[in-house]
Amino acid sequence: MIHHRSILLSIFIHFAFTLSGQIKGDYQWPFGHVNKPPEYPNAILDFNGGMVSIIPEYLRMDIAWDRGSICDDRGRLLYYSNGCFIADSTRHQMKNGGEINPGRVHNSQCKGGGYFGTQSEIFLPAPGRPWLYYMLHRNFYIAKVAPWYFIEALRYTLIDARGNNGLGEVIAKNVPILEDTTLTGERMTAVRHANLRDWWIVHAHDKSTKISVFLLDTSGITETKGYDGTVDGNDGGGWISFSPDGRRLASYTPDGDIELFDFDRSTGYLSNHLHIEVKWDTFIFGSIAFSPNSRYLYLNTILDIYQYDLQAEDIGASRIHIGHWDGWRDELRSPVAFLYMERGPDCRIYIAPASSSRYMSVVQHIRKVTSHICK
């Protein structure tokens, strides 16, 4: 069942990731523009009360494209970024937290709205060192040929939570992890290692099914064996997501279909690759999200939402249609169609609109959700 829900702000956002394994690490989601009228401020989507609530708040940051954020163990927003700078819990720029992703793209995009790209920032606590936090991010450079913008490198910025009287301080900035122009400007996510201490980070590549895998452990970040992939000609875009149990990884590109893998949280190995053909007539933006029990995979386009049963013998043939945009527009005539999905801590799937509407859509009832999955 799909509902349109007012979130009291104007947004055009993409959720960066689901922080599997971090206690209340994703319980507050920051949104919105600082240059909108007073009745549409920034806001925080808050999951701490069991039922989601909206907290209008001035966050001193335009979050128009992408955002990364992390909460403390009590579910309070700790750090957040729009790819241009990092803010601390006081909602001000963190000490030494400016000039993230420096260069010509930063100079043009960070004047308003934030750095572009989807699933572009991830905050992770450092294994074995609870006072340190990594922010993973990537920067673009401007080329002289189409498509004009290319990824230069996957990078990290390191925060010491003890700095600046406990508000946090950046102690290393824009450090390269992998310099590779075939990295896509989207599709980066992370999942907790089976040892419940370390992290696996995955990043997709453009025009290929290649996926790079990195291990974040007590020694830092190292690249491990990923999936070599094949050239499929897709032009990027799309979404990547781990199932809640961490056993599966799904990647979607609008002109490259769905790629489904088994994932070993002990070794970081991707296996049993399954290509699921989608067959769109035209290039359609969209995303994917898993159900809370990891059985179902949801796929959206601008107009429709579909469900796949991952326990079916023929997963591709199991697709059913569960929702269609009914043409509803808000009071400013902005269409509340479907753009990008993310599963919330309350087990509902939230869908950002394909416009700057102050409404989003919510998939209210997910099949086979049991009480122990969502608290």
Buried (B, 14 or more C-beta within 10 A) or exposed (E): EBEBBEBBBBBBBBBBBBBBBBEBBBBBBBBBBEEBEEEBBBBBBBBBEEEBEBBBBEBEBBBBBBBBBBBBEEBBBBBBBBBBBBBBBEBBBBBBBBBBBBBEBBEEBBEEBBBBBBBBBBBBBBBEEEEBBBBBBBBBBEEEEEEEBBBBBBBBBBBBBEBBEEBBBBBEBBEEBBEBEEBBBBBBBBBBBBEEBBBBBBBBBBBBBBBBBBBBBEEBBEBEEBBEBEEBEBBBBBBBBBBBBBBBBBBBBBBBBBBBBBBBBEBBBBEEBBEBEBEEEEEBBBBBBBBBBBBBBBBBBBBBBBBBBBEEEEBBEBBEEBBEBEEEBBEEEBBBBBBBBBBBBBBBBBBBBBBBBBBBBBBEEBEEBEEEBBE
